[in-house]
Amino acid sequence: MPSRHPRTHFLCLPLVTTISKPQLLNSLQQFAVSVSGSGDERSFQVSGKAIRPLGTLHLTLGVMSLQSRERVDAAIVFLRSLDTHGLLKKAAESAIQNTDSRTTDSADGTHLTYAVTNAPQAERTTPPLIIALRGLYPMHSPSSTSILYTSPQDSSRRLQHFCLALQTAFTEAGFLVPETRPLLLHATIVNTIYAKERSERTAGGGHGKRGKGRGGFDATEVLEKFGETTWAEGIRLEKVAICEMGAKKVDGGEGSEEYFEVGCIELP
């Protein structure tokens, strides 16, 4: 796909679920109070507009340039044709190959090893992907970054392999814009581009590593305070989705936004 084509959609794993929603809401509210000066706690002067709304949290697997309804429909059909059970089982096998399956250090991993290697074929199961969102990291230099994000932690070690398989499948099918950078799974917590006026955003402003922190701020103290935050845990990833670029305002309180989902496939 030529790079001049506008990005219209993206492939992602949504993070807001029944289990995660109250946890994420509480974590984001506490963070906002501390960093944007909206309460009595010490403020780090991060604009409240830069803190991403709850409904926008997701793990991006890649971006798309779908220029017609037919292309959108084709991408949805392709998504729904995927064998997610098979992809997750292959991800489990890849994870086990990279570790010693006899010394798995978590309950999830032990169950995963049994499910893949020991059970009879007819009894093998596909455990759900359950993650935690922990930590806070800068996309650029801590002293001048425009983005802060948290990372998913997956005790079964399948998530990265599964997401890479999805990314490869969609790229080879011609739906994802080819990407040369390694896949960095992350959920954006702060992006200063959203603190700008809409007209300024179109000129770019530090989205991703290539943004080089344009519009950045010194996040050193924020990272010292929130670098080990657990934003939510016990999150079962429920689906893979294709969403439209550009979050839309929704009912549910001031500042509520979500990305419009055009199609999805449920995960085991």
N, C-alpha and C positions, 0 to 999 in steps of 0.2 A: 504494500500500500504506500503510495507516495506520501512523504512527510507533510506535504502542503495540504493534505486533506484534513479537515477539522475532526477532532476527536468527539464522537457523539455519544458513545456508551462505554461501559467498562464491565469487566467480569470480576466478581467479588464473592467473598464469604461474609454475609451480614453478621453482625455481632450482637445485635439487640434481640434478646429472647426473653421469655417469661422469667427465667432464672437470672439473667444478667441485668435486666432493665433496672430493678431497684438498686442493685449494687453500683452500676455505672452512674445512675442518676445521683446517688449520694456522694460518690467519689468526685464527680465533676462539680457538684455544688460546693463541696468543701474546697476543692482546688480553686474554683472561681473566687470564692471569698478570700482566699489567701493571696492570690496573685494579682487580682484586678482591683483591689481596694474597695470591694463592695461590703466590707464588714469591719469589725474592730481589729482583726488580726493584721499583722504586718503585710503591707502591699508591695508586690514586686513590679507594679505598674505595667502589667500585661493587659492590653485592651480586652474587655469582655467579649468584643466581637471576634477576637482572634481565637477564642476557645470554641472548639467545634461542638455543635449541638448533639445531644444524645443520639438522635435518630440518624445521624450521618456516619456513625462508627461502623467500619467494615475493614476487611483485609482485601486490598486490591491485588488481582492476579494479572491484570493487563488492561489496556485501553483499546477501543475499537473505533473505526471510522465506517459507520454503516449509513450510506447515503440515500437509501430508499427503504420503503416499507418492506419490499421483497427481501432485502438484505437482512433487515431486522428479523423478519419471520424465519429466514433460513438459519440465522444464528440461534434462535430459540429452538427450532427443530433439532439442530445439532446438539444443543445443550441437553435436551430431553432424551436424546438417543444414547447418552453416555451410560456406561455400566459403572455406576459409582461404587457398587459392592466390589466389582473386580478391580477398580483402580485403588480402592482402599486396601484390598488384600495384597496387591502388588506393592503398595507403599509400606505395608507391614513387613513384607519380605525384604524390601530394600533396607528398612530400618534395622531388622535383625542381622542382616549381613554386615552392617556397620557397627554392631555391638556384639558382645558375648551374650548369646541368648540364654546361657546357663546361669548368668549372674545379673539378671534384670533387677533393677533397684526400686521398682515401684509395683504396686498392685495392678495398675493398668497395664504395665509392660509385661508382667507375668501372665496375665490373662491373654494378652495379645500373642505372646510366644506360643502358648498352648493352642490358641484358636487357629494359628497358622500352621504349626509344625506337627502337633501331636494328635489332634482329633481326626477321626475318620472323615473322608471328604464330605459325606452327606451331613455331618454334624458341625462342620466348621462354621463359625459365626463371624459377623462383621461388627466388632465393637464400635460404638459411636465415637466420634472425635470430640473429646472433652478437653478444654483448654482453660488456662488462666491468663489474664492480662496483667503483666507486672513490669515495673520499671518505668523510667522516663528518660528518653535519649534525644540528643540533638541531631538533626539531619545534616548540619554543617558544623563549623567550629562552635563550641559552647559560648564563646565570647561574641559571636555574631551569627546567629541562626534565625531563620524565619519559621522553622518547623520543629516542634517537639512531638515525639510519638512514644507509644508504649508497644511492647512486643508480646506476641502470643507464646505461651509456654505449654508444650504438649508432652506429657510424660510418656506417651506411647511412641514418640518420635516419628509418627507417620505424617504429620501435617505438611512439612516442607516437601517431602516426596510426592504426596498427593497433589499439592498445589503445582508443583513443577510439571507433573503429568497432565494436569488440566491446561496449564499454560502452553505446553508443547502441542497438545491436541488441537487447541483453538488456533494456534499460530499456523500449524501445518494445514489446517482447513481453510486458512485465509481470512479468519475473522478477527484475530488480534493483530495490532500493529507490532511488527517484529521488534524485539527489545534485546539490546546487547548487554545491558547491565544485569548482574545477578539479581534474582528475585529476593527482595527484602520485604518479608511479611511484617506489616506494622499497621497500627491504628493511630491516625493523627489526632492528637489532643489539642495542639495549638498550631495555627497557621496564620501568620500576620498578614497574609494577602487579603484575608477576609475582614481585616480592620480598615482596609482601604475603600475608597469609593469604587463603584463598579467600573467606571471608565478607566481607573488606574489598573484594575486587575487584568484587563485585556492585553496590557503591555508586558505581562509576566510579572513574577514577583517571588521567586524562591520556592517554587513547588518542586520537590524532589532534589536529588543531589545536584542536578545540572543547574538549579537555580542559584547556587553559590551564595545563598543567604541574603539575597537582595531584600531590603526591608527588614533586615534582621535586628535582633536585640541581644544584649548580654544576658544569657540564661544561666550563668554560672551558679548564682545563689538559688535559683529555682530548682536546678538539677540537684544541688546539695540537699535541699529539703525534700524533694519529691522523687529522687532517683530510685528509691526502693519501694515505691508505692505499689500496693496491690489494688488495681482498679476493679477487678471482678475475678471470681474463680468459679470452677464447676460449670463452665459454659459449654453446653452441648451445641456444637455447630450443626444447624438444622438444614441448611440448604446452600446451594451454589446459585447465584443470581446474575442476571444481566440487568444493569441499571442505566438510566439516562444520565449523562453528564449534567451537573448543575443541580444542587439540592433545592427543593421547593419548600416554601412555607406551608405548614399544615396546622390544623387545629390542635390545641393541646398546650397552650400557654405561649407567652411571649418568647420569641426566638426559636420556636419549635420548627425544625426543618427535617426533611427526609429526601433521599434519592428515590425517584420513581422507578419501580421495578417492572420491567417489561416481560420477564420470564424467569422461571426458576426450576430447579429440580431438587427434590428433597434428598437428604443424606440419611443413611442408615442410623 
